[in-house]
Amino acid sequence: MKQMAEEVKNWLLEAGEVIKARLQNPLIVETKSSRTDLVTNVDKETETFIVSKIRQAYPTDQILGEEGLGDVVTSTAGRLWIIDPIDGTLNFVKQHENFCIMVAFFEEGIGKLGFIYDVMRSEFYWGGKDLGVYQGTSKLPAIPDVALADGLVGMNAYMYRANQCKGQEIANASSGVRMIGCAGIEFIQLLRGNQVAYLSYLAPWDYAAGIVLAQELGLISSQLSGAPLSLLKKELFVCATPATYANIQQITS
């Protein structure tokens, strides 16, 4: 795992340099499901690059990527890579920051490695099962088990605005709510102990890397209902400290 981790880190650092260079030129932007659901030439190029690296190094592994350049994945059996080439594409287009590259590696449905690279801040979070979690070369400590009332919550804007799944009640029970528009950066806030929970409606590539790292630091991740995550479809998602997770389950039950 350590050797694989070093290999993947080098891939993502290389991809990050290309992304920075691409931002010096006009982006080719397309819409997917709506005017706020965007994809750019850089998303596709980055996924193509990462997929090619995995194919070369691990040709029999499955790959699930946001832009569909990997495999059609219907099972988490075996070895599975999950890629989000640019998480926070709307931020990438509008702000040129607050986006991440995310990659996760699972084996038989168990998260082994996770990588979140905040390209513009040059902050790299990585680690995995029995490896610990690192920011660059510095190992992160276990996260204090802070209750909902004493911490900040990251949340999807629609969930809060529409009070989906009692999002407003959860926010009101916390110290405050924050909305970043990038799952990777929301996970970074959790990993650093700056927030006690993150709730949203996420696809596997949005949460796969984050849950590997979060679990290693003692956080709990699941569907908002409490059911296990499938890794194969979009789901109402929660990741939180154990105390906050229990608080949220009490509110939503």
GIZI-V774542 format. One record per residue. RES is the residue in one letter. PHI is phi in whole degrees, -180 to 180 (999 if undefined). PSI is psi in radians with two decimals (NA if undefined). Layout:
BEGIN
RES&PHI&PSI, RES&PHI&PSI
END
This chain:
BEGIN
M&999&-0.69, K&-63&-0.73, Q&-65&-0.74, M&-63&-0.70, A&-61&-0.77, E&-63&-0.68, E&-62&-0.84, V&-66&-0.70, K&-57&-0.75, N&-63&-0.68, W&-60&-0.82, L&-73&-0.61, L&-63&-0.71, E&-64&-0.77, A&-61&-0.68, G&-62&-0.68, E&-65&-0.66, V&-66&-0.73, I&-60&-0.79, K&-59&-0.72, A&-66&-0.69, R&-64&-0.52, L&-69&-0.20, Q&-78&-0.17, N&-121&2.79, P&-60&2.42, L&-85&2.60, I&-96&1.92, V&-112&2.29, E&-125&2.70, T&-96&2.62, K&-106&-1.67, S&-83&-0.39, S&-161&3.06, R&-67&-0.25, T&-103&-0.01, D&-109&1.64, L&-110&2.77, V&-140&2.51, T&-121&2.95, N&-58&-0.52, V&-75&-0.64, D&-55&-0.86, K&-67&-0.74, E&-63&-0.72, T&-67&-0.75, E&-65&-0.71, T&-58&-0.76, F&-63&-0.84, I&-67&-0.74, V&-59&-0.74, S&-64&-0.65, K&-66&-0.75, I&-66&-0.77, R&-58&-0.69, Q&-70&-0.73, A&-85&-0.61, Y&-137&1.23, P&-64&-0.34, T&-96&-0.06, D&-77&2.63, Q&-81&2.63, I&-134&2.20, L&-114&2.01, G&-123&2.61, E&-59&-0.68, E&-89&0.13, G&75&0.39, L&-94&0.08, G&-101&-2.15, D&-112&2.88, V&-86&1.81, V&-99&2.14, T&-119&-0.02, S&-150&2.59, T&-94&0.17, A&-65&2.59, G&79&-2.63, R&-102&2.21, L&-134&2.25, W&-105&2.42, I&-126&2.18, I&-123&2.32, D&-121&1.79, P&-66&-0.67, I&-141&1.81, D&-88&2.15, G&95&0.79, T&-62&-0.64, L&-61&-0.73, N&-63&-0.74, F&-57&-0.78, V&-74&-0.80, K&-86&-0.58, Q&-114&-0.37, H&61&0.47, E&-162&-3.10, N&60&0.78, F&-139&2.85, C&-141&2.76, I&-98&2.34, M&-132&2.36, V&-139&2.43, A&-133&2.63, F&-124&2.20, F&-121&2.60, E&-133&2.10, E&53&0.70, G&80&0.03, I&-105&2.23, G&-70&2.14, K&-105&-0.69, L&-142&2.52, G&-139&2.54, F&-140&2.22, I&-129&2.06, Y&-118&1.90, D&-81&1.70, V&-62&-0.85, M&-73&-0.44, R&-94&-0.04, S&54&0.69, E&-108&2.13, F&-118&2.08, Y&-111&2.27, W&-156&2.91, G&150&-2.80, G&171&-2.98, K&-59&2.13, D&67&0.13, L&-102&-0.41, G&90&3.12, V&-125&2.39, Y&-128&2.54, Q&-106&1.84, G&64&-2.01, T&-105&-0.01, S&-95&2.17, K&-77&2.34, L&-85&2.51, P&-79&2.90, A&-59&2.61, I&-88&2.29, P&-58&2.49, D&-86&1.38, V&-89&2.44, A&-78&2.83, L&-56&-0.76, A&-63&-0.37, D&-105&0.14, G&-139&2.93, L&-88&2.60, V&-120&2.29, G&-89&2.42, M&-151&2.56, N&-60&2.37, A&-62&-0.70, Y&-65&-0.70, M&-59&-0.70, Y&-74&-0.84, R&-62&-0.74, A&-92&0.01, N&56&0.63, Q&-64&2.29, C&53&0.64, K&62&0.62, G&-58&-0.68, Q&-69&-0.66, E&-64&-0.70, I&-63&-0.80, A&-62&-0.75, N&-66&-0.48, A&-82&-0.18, S&-94&-3.09, S&-80&-0.25, G&162&2.81, V&-117&2.50, R&-128&2.51, M&-132&2.02, I&-108&-0.55, G&84&0.30, C&-149&1.98, A&-60&-0.67, G&-60&-0.76, I&-72&-0.57, E&-60&-0.75, F&-65&-0.67, I&-59&-0.73, Q&-62&-0.66, L&-66&-0.83, L&-63&-0.52, R&-89&-0.03, G&78&0.26, N&-81&-0.40, Q&-134&2.69, V&-102&-0.18, A&-160&2.74, Y&-139&2.20, L&-126&2.38, S&-168&-3.08, Y&-113&1.84, L&-125&2.60, A&-87&2.85, P&-54&-0.69, W&-69&-0.32, D&-77&-0.53, Y&-117&-0.24, A&-58&-0.91, A&-63&-0.73, G&-63&-0.70, I&-71&-0.53, V&-61&-0.81, L&-72&-0.73, A&-63&-0.75, Q&-62&-0.67, E&-66&-0.43, L&-98&0.13, G&97&0.12, L&-84&2.82, I&-112&2.33, S&-126&2.44, S&-167&3.10, Q&-64&2.71, L&-60&-0.46, S&-72&-0.24, G&100&-0.19, A&-71&2.68, P&-63&2.65, L&-74&2.52, S&-91&-0.46, L&70&0.13, L&-126&-0.08, K&-154&2.94, K&-72&2.47, E&-146&2.62, L&-69&2.14, F&-122&2.52, V&-141&2.44, C&-136&2.29, A&-160&2.89, T&-63&2.71, P&-55&-0.75, A&-65&-0.77, T&-68&-0.67, Y&-57&-0.79, A&-63&-0.71, N&-61&-0.77, I&-66&-0.71, Q&-62&-0.62, Q&-66&-0.66, I&-72&-0.70, T&-88&-0.24, S&-77&NA
END
